[in-house]
Structure formats: structure tokens, C-alpha cells
Amino acid sequence: MDRSALTDPLPGWLDAPAGWAALDPVSDRIRGVVAALPLPPGLRDALHGLWLGHPLHPALAQVPLGCWLSAAVLDLTGAPTPAVRRLTALGLAAAPPTLLAGWVDWADLPPAHRRTGLVHALGAAAATGLHAAALWARCRGHDRAGRRLALTGLGLVTAAATLGAHLTYRQGAGAAHAEAVPRVAPPGWHQVGAVDEFPRDRPVRRELGEVPVVVVRGAEGFDVLADRCTHMAGSLSDGRVEDGCVRCPLHGSRFRLADGKPVRGPATAAQPRFDTRVLSDRLEVRAVAG
Ligand code: FES
């Protein structure tokens, strides 16, 4: 028997929503709503996980998932109902910030990723509704109905989480897109051009082997960062220099030129930085070991 027949279908099913273009009108409308939410920029960045160095949503998602799974285990092993109710309620309390952080990340994804993310989010929202209904039923003494609703919700949230993991690990949404740069850039110093080829405060693209870099000439000298944005690989050399940062043209992340750190999301990971020196009026750059 062809063993791939046993293992291939699941990734194929998980990839399918990315091709469902019929979701786009709904997706565009929800995206507009998320973009218009009256969230101060600092709060939006906090929800992206800028302070954490990676997306906040998957970290928050552990709370409702863990609570509802624990509640199901207690329930199936005959534990007292109040403990099951408390765990279900704690999971429900954690759901709104988890969902909000997910929606904020989702709004800055490319269209195919947004389709997958939409199916993931609708599954998670429906699972939250089922757990709310389960709690309501238990509080009225309908334990058997509550158990059925909770187990259905747990199955649904597990499927949604599986799709979310596929979106992250297989399709790369939420992953840092420049982590490999220090390893694949050629070692040592490399010339990238004469000093006067670089106008002040304008990002210029150069290549170090096969690694694109963005060079910015400032008042104090040169800053060189990886060109592909850590968020979704936008080209920083097509962006702008503002207040000591380079701004990505795709979703507006800003990276400090001095150290590559993001100061505005949705990016959460630092942009790899390169050492620079000028020899005989020519700029040379060198990858900093990761
Ligand atoms: S690719 Fe999204 S902010 Fe750069």
C-alpha cells in the first residue's frame, strides 16, 4: 500500500481553505471592521505581541484550550460539577482577549492566509459559543446537555487549533521571515557599493550573495538590515526612513535602524542587522553571527 495515501490527505485538507476565494468578500468586510477598531497603536502592538517578541495570540490560546480540555477530563472522570463549571467559565473569560489578538494579527495577512485564518477564527468563535451554552445548561442543572455541548465545543476548538497551527507552521503566518539571514549570508566582509551611491535617509537595496539587504545612510554613518521584513517578507528598501526607523511598505512595521528592533507592529521579531565599515570610499558589510 502507498503509505503516502495515509499521510497526505490531512495537509491537503488543511491547505484547502487557502483556495476558497468565495470567502474574500466576507474577509474584506471583517478586515475593514478590525482595522477600524478604536485601539490605540500601543494596545494594537501589545495584542500583536511586540513586547513578547512573537505573536501573543497562540500564547493566550493555551488558556481557553487548557481550561476546556481540563474541564472535559474532570467531567468524564466524574469530578464535582462546580469544578467543571469554574474551568469552563475561566476558559470563556480568556476567550475575548485571545480572539481579539488573533483578529488583529489576521487583518495583516495576505489574502490566502486570511481565508485559512477566517475558517480557523469562525471555528474558534463557534466553539466558544458552545462552551458558553454548556455553562448555561449546567447552571440550570442540565448536566448531560452541558456535557454534550462542551465535548462538541472541545472537538471544534481542537480542529480550529489544528488549522491555526497549519497556518503558522506550514504556511508561515506569524513566523519570523528573516531568522535564517545570519546563517545563509556569506561570511566575512563584502563590498556593496561606493559611498556616494547611497543618498541620505533613503533605503537602498543591495545583495550579499543571495541575501537582500537594505542600506540606509544617515548623519552618523551607515545602517544595514536584512531587506525582507520579519513580518511577511515585504521589501524594506521599498519603504521609507522615519525617525531613525525604516518603515515596511506592506503593513507599516517600523524597525529601528540602530539595532533592527521593531518599534511598531505587526512585526514582532527584530530585523537582522549587519556590521558596516568604509574602506577607500567603498561600503562593506558583514553579517552578524546569529
Ligand atoms: S511585511 Fe508586513 S509589515 Fe512588513
Residues whose N, C-alpha, C, O or C-beta is under 5 A from the ligand:
A	BS01	FES	C229 H231 M232 A233 G234 C248 L250 H251 G252 S253
